[in-house]
Amino acid sequence: MNFDWQANTRIVFGANSVDRVGELVRELGGTKVLLVTDPGIVEAGHAARVLDLLPNAIMYEQVRANPTTRDVDECAAFARSTGLDLLVAIGGGSSLDTAKGANFLLTNGGRMQDYWGVGKATKAMLPLIAIPTTAGTGSECQSFALIADEQTHQKMACGDSKAAARVAILDPTLTLTQPRHVTACTGLDALAHAVETWATTRRSELSAMFSREAYRLITSNLTQVLDQPLDLSARSAMQLGAALAGVAIENSMLGAAHSAANPLTAHFGIVHGHAVGMMLPHVVRYNSSAGDFYADLDPDLVTRLTQLLASTQLPTRLSDCGVPESSIPMLAEEAARQWTAQFNPRPVRVADFVKLYEYCL
């Protein structure tokens, strides 16, 4: 029952809660705000909704999916000319991570690679308000920015309690505009977070509490938001579930499914949530052969995960996503080097990743 946890992020949850962003900026003492987002969020009208509430805000709208060190450098370079004293990020995990990454560079200098690991920032960081428009990464409740090295494609988890959002605004109305494939991929990502945090070597009774509730909310509502995308109650449950899974990550870390997914995204462009969703049943089966890690979460876990993956109507095999068998040795080598592999409940090495990819091929 031992744990050491302090919540870094205030959570404001509810329909139309984004309308409180001006009030929350003022509470944090913000006077010049940089709004970090991506073109899709601008097109959906969500960025304009926030800008109307923040008359002195300047917008950076060039966030790309799966941000790299170059993306963070470009955002930080833009921000340096604004005189900002507070960041607001709206969008998916890419927008939130780009804002966090830029915050490291703006306040502590150097390169993103300098912050790979935990607690590398020595100076205070700017306040950040995170507004997720998807129910997936849980980045709004984490102190980590996940940034890929532009040259090596290595995913770097850069964590520091100072980087965590001061406030996360969870407004399910912002998720109603998601295309079905975005809902599917982000939902699978959130599901994987709930499952992997449940069983890592870093888990605790505290993290398990968040993992269990996240799993309940996500598994009860994922199919519903796919079939009935305007169901605000189901959207609310998914967004809260994703955030709680993010809290679980902060206290438990992740496992081999995420390690296996990252090279698939880097080399074959498979959307992260889809990649981790395909690998997750195979990793759970692999772990279960060495111990009863999941019985208290769901005794039929592999079956449930397989059913939910099928409900998304996304491909379920790597071969259907253009992954050739010849690439497996390279993928396995990279997967074994991923940070999250060390937290998997069963040791997982290159040869094990080869088998996992082969099962999913």
N, C-alpha and C positions, 0 to 999 in steps of 0.2 A: 504493500500500500504506500510505499515511499514515493514521493514526487516533489518537484520544485518547479512551480509554474506561476507566472504572472501574466495576465492577459494584457497584451500591448494595444489591442484595438477595440475601440467602442463600436458596437454594432447597432445600427439604426435600421429597423426592418419594417416593411409594410408597403402596401400599394401607394404609389405617388410620394413616397418618402424622399425621392430625389428633389422635390420642391423645397426641402429644408437645407439644400446645399449652401445657400447664401448665409443663412443663420449659422451654420456650422463653421463656415470659413471665418466669419466674424468672431465666433467663440475662440477660435485658434489664433486670432490676431492677424489673419491674412489681409493684406491690402493690395498686393499685386500677384495675381494668380496665373500660373501656366496650366492650361488644360491640355492633357496628353491623350490623344485618341487616334483612331484609324479612319481611312476613307469610308468604310462601310458604315461606321457609326455616324459619320457626318451625313451620309446619304439617307440613313434611317431617320434623321431629324433629332436624334438624342443629344448630339453635341450642341445644337442650337438651343435646345431646351435648357441646357445647363448654362450656356453663355448668356441667355436672357436673364438669368438669376445672378450672374457675376459680371456686372458691367465693366469692370476693369481687367477682365481676363484676356489673355492672349492665347491663341490656340496653336498647338503643334499637332498636325493631323497626318503625319507620314509614317505612323507605326506599321510595321509589317509582321506577318505571322512568324512565330518562332524567332524572336529577335536575336540578333547577333551583336557582337561587340561594335560593329560598324553602326548598327542602328542606334545603340546607346550613345556612341560618340556624336552622331549627328543630332540627336535630341538634346544632348548636353550643350553642344555648340550653339544651337538655336536658343536655348534657355539662357545662356550667359549674357545675351544682349537685352534681356527683358527686365532685369532688376527684380525678379520674382522673389517672393518670400513664402510662397506656399504652392504646392502641387495638387492638382486634381486630375485623376486618371479615370477615364470612362471607356469601357469596352470589355473585351475578353482578357484572358491572362496575359496576352502579348502587350497590351497597352499598360496594364498594371506593372508588369515586369520591366518594361522599357522606362516607365517613370521611376521605379525604384532604382534601376541601374543608373539613370541620369542623376538621381539624387546622390548616389555614392560619389560620382565624379565631380558634381558641382560643389559639394561640401568638403570632400576629403582629397580630391585631386587624383592624379595617377591614371591607371588603366583599369578596366573591369577585371582583368586577370589578377590584379593585386588583391581583390576581395573574394577570390575563390576560397570557400571555406566558411568559417564562422567567426564573427567578432573581429574582423580585420579593420573596421573603421575606427579611427581614434577621435574624430570630431563629431559634434552634434550635427544632425541632419535636418533638412527642412520638413515641416509638417506635410503629410500626404493624406488626402481623402480619396479613397478607392470606391469606385462605383461600377460593379460588374454588370454587364449586360448579357452574360451567359451564366449557366449553372454548371460549372465545370471545374476550373482549376483550383478554386478556393484561395487564390493568391491574395485576395483582399484580407484574409485572416492569417497570413504568413509573413515572416520577416525575411524570407528568401526571395531573391530575384534569380530566375532561371534564364541564363544568357549563354548562347552558343559562341564559342570562339570562331571568328570569321574565317580563319585559315584552317584550323584542324577539325571544325564541326563538333568539337567536344562540348557537351553541355556542362556549364559551370553553375553550381548552386552557390550563390553568394549571399550569405546570411548574416544579419546583424539586427539585434532588437531595435536599434535606432532606425532601421529601414522600414519597419512595419508601419502600415497605415495607422494614423491616429484614429481615423473614423472609417468604417466601411458602411456605405449606404446600400442596403439590399432592397431594391425596388423591383418587384416581379413584373410590373407593367413594362419595364424596359426589355424583358426577355420575350415578349409576345411577338416581336418582329423577326425572331430568328428563323432562318430557313430550316427545313426539316433536317437536312444533313448536319447543320451546326448543332441543333438540339440533340441529335443522335450522338455525335462525336463528343460533345461536352458532357453529355449525360453518362457516357461510358467512362470518361475520364474521372468524373466524380465518383462513380461506382467503384472504379479501381482504387481510388484513394481510400474509400471506406474499407474495402476488403484488405488492401495491403497494410494499412496502418493497424488493422486489428491484430496482425500476426508477426510484426517485425520484432527483432531482438531488442528494440528500444521501447516497446509498448509498455504501458503501465495501466493501472486501474482507471486513471484519469483519462488517458488517451482512448482506452477501450470504451468508455462512456460516450465519447463523441463519435467514435467509429460506429458503434452499434446504432445510435440514433440516426446518423447519416445513412447507414445502410437501409434502415427501415424506411426513411423518407424517400430515398432514391428508388429502391426496388418497388415501392408501392405506387410510384407516380411516373416512372420513366415511360412505360408503355402508354399511359394516359396522355402525356404531353405530346407524344408522337402522333397519336390518333386524334386528339382534340387539342390542337395547339393554342386555342384561345381560352382554355380552362385555367383561370387565374389562380384557383385554389391549388391545382396540381403544379402550376408554375411556381407558386410561392413555396410549396414543399420542396421542389427540386432546388430552388435557389438557397433555401435554408440548409438543406442537406449538403449541398456543395460547400457552403461556408463552414459547417460543422466538420466536414471532412478535412477542410483546410486547417482548422484548429487541431484536428487529430494529427495531421502531418507535422505541425509545429512541435508536437510532443512525442511523436513516434517515428517519423521518417517513413520511407517507402521501401519497396522490395524489388524483386527480380523482374516483374512484369514491366516496370518502368525502365529498368536497365535494358531490357530486350527491345522496348518500343523506340527508344531514342535513336539508335542507328537506322531503324526502318524509316523514320522521318527524315533523317539527315541524307540518306542515300537514295531513297525511292519516293520521297515526297508524300508518304502516307500520313494523313492528319494524325497528330499525336493521340487524341482520344480513341480514334479507330484502331491505331496500332496497339495501344495498351489493352483495348477491349478484346482484340483477337488473341493476344498472348496470355491474358489473365487466366482463362480456364486451364490452360496447360501448366502454368506456374502453380496454380492452386493444387492441381493433381500431383505435380512433382513434389510440392511441399508436404502434401497429405500422406504420401507414401513413407514419410519419415517421422510423422507425428500427428497427433489429433489436434491440429492448430485451429480448426475452424468450426468444430462441432457446436460450440456455444453461440456462434454467429448464425450459422445456417447448416444443418446436417446434410442438406441436399445442395450444397453451394455450387458445385460444378454444373449440375443440371440447371439450376437457376440462372447462372451466368450465361450458359449456352443459350437458354431461352431468350434472355434479354438481348444478347447480341443478335440473335436471329430476328427479333422484333424490330431492330433498327433498319433492316433490309440492306445493310452494308455487306460487302464481301466478308466472308468468315475465314478464308484461306489466303495465305501469303501469295500463292501462285496466281490467284485471281487479281492480285494487286501489282503484278509485274515483277515479283521477286523471284529470280532464278535460283535453282538449287546450288549453282556454282558460287553464289554470293554468301552462302551460310558460314563458311569458315571466317571470312572477313567480318561479318556481322557478329559472330560469337566472340571474336577477339575484342571488338569494340564494346560489346555488352558487358563483358567481364570487367572492363575498366571503368564502367559507370559507377558513380558514387553510391547510388542506392543499393547496388548489389551486396554491399557489406552488411546491410541490415536485414537481408532475407532470412527467414527463420531456419532454413536449411542451407548449408553452404552451397554456393553455386559457382562453378568454374567454367572455363572455356568449353570443355567437353560437354558439360551439362547444357550450356546454351545452344550448342550444336543440336542436341537432341530436342530441345524445346522448339527451336525453329523448324526442325524436320517434322515434328508432330503437327505443326501449324501449316506446313507447306501444302 
